[in-house]
Amino acid sequence: MPEAAPSVTLRLAAPRGFCAGVDRAIEMVKKAIERYGAPVYVRHEIVHNETVVARLRELGAVFVEELEECPDDRPVLFSAHGVPKSVPAEAKARNLKFLDATCPLVSKVHIETARHHANGHHVLLIGHAGHPEVIGTMGQLPQEAMTLIETVEDAENFIPPSGGLAYVTQTTLSVDDTQAIVDALKARFPDIHVPHKDDICYATTNRQEAVKVIAKDADALIVIGSPASSNSQRLVDVGRRAGCPYAVLVENADVVDWEEIERLAPQKVAITAGASAPEHLVQGLIEAFRSRMNVTIEEVETARENVTFKLPRELV
């Protein structure tokens, strides 16, 4: 650290980083490699974090985008984001050994979607086009049975088919943005069927609430996570709305714009990590600050998480 280094307080969000669904998915890949040997194939990145994916590659995981890239004689896992019904159907048709690492909270949305459809309702999915979770949920029903709603404008312009309506949501959305869309739908369709319990998962909600607290009086917010991670992107959005003047998403400390940080001369920097980002990346960011500044750590706990999801019996 240089002489007369500036001082900074790092406000660490708690909770941050891995959620129970991500923990379970990563552990499933490791256990599958232990049980069946390498290589084990994974359809799509098991979670959206290149550090995690790279480590699993080292252990013997092979990541592909489609089942056609998988040989018949090796097991394949489906990612935590969930898959369309056509994917396990194809795996069964080929007699592939497959394991489903879909987060149980995403599976809950799939079950809700099927239930609404069985009850004769047209289903609206609030989410982001192209996200793997949205592709998986949309793939639970025939194309004409579900409509994607991305914005309040979509909700206001949607022309409903005859019959009842229901909505479900992607699990990693901005709580505030989603509420605005839900309010618009309820205003137009007072009888719309709603989820029994919020579809946005506990981890997404908790991490966003923590960012609101740590970012509101911070000079900068740094979110550790992948650009492909929806929940990480939303943390940046939440920080900006909380009033933080500088909020960025980075994959690790190496890609932080340290010249910009030096120019900002922040007294308080808020730090968190998306639900698929490992804690060692947060610690690496802290060490990078320590090499440049006099650091004080302030951990801000807004919730405690004790959620766990069981592994499939065949991997225990």
Phi, psi and omega in degrees: 000136181292157176297151180055038180294147178291159179257146179213143172259124177263117180264109184266127178287138172224115012275163177205168172072208190311138171256175184295324180293321178292315177306312182297316182297315179297317180296325178297320178295315180299314181294324179295320178295318178299318187281317188254353183079166179271150000272153168245133183267146179230123178278116185071161176302132184301321169218163183274076173203119186293327178298315179296314182298318180298319179295319179291327175300317180300326181281342178127012177275142175241121184262129180229166179263332183225154181297332181299343178275356183263135175288160183288338190257013179234147179290154178227141176249145173265142189290169182296342184282345182091160183226157173297157180301333183295337184287305175298330177297317178295319180298319178294320180298329180267001184059035177285145169280116181229150179233136185256109180265016178306132177304133179304333179284332172287319177301324177301319179295320178299318180294317177301316181301313180296321180295315179300317180296317179297332179273005175086017181264142167281133187257130172260128176254116175275118183181187183252124180304137176088346178290139183305323179295320179293318178300317180295317181289318177299331181279004177278341185230163171302149187306320184284353185269354186218145178233135178275131177242116183258334188220168174300322179299319176301317181296322182284334184260354182297131177257112187283145171285175177291152180101183184283166178235151173215158175228151170227169180225154167301146187278350189244027184277167168293126180301315184292316179299317182295321180298322178296321179291317179299317179300319180294320179294316181294327179295322181277324186231079185302336183265009181300139180279133186250161176298146176300325179218149182314134177282332177296126192286160183304321184291318177299312180299312182298319182290325177291320178296321179296319180296321178303322182285313187281337187268341191296330178238023179267154177277338180206151174234128175242122178253124175274124179172173181273145174301336179278353184273114181297315183294329177290317177301320182293329178296322176296314179302315181297319179297318179296318180292333178286352176107005179287125187286340182222110181227126184223154173252128179227152179279331178193177184297334184294336184256008173294140176278087186292331176296320178292320177299317179297321179294322180292331183048057186289144172269329178228129176238123176273137183227134173212180179217142177293169188291350178248013182257128181287151185297330183297335176290324175295315180296326176295323178292319178299316180296324178295322175295318182296332179284349184240337187217165170277117191252135167245133181260131175231111179269126184246105182266123179247347178198156174245135182247132177227025181281135172224151177239135182289150173283156172302146185304324185291346179256359182273000000 
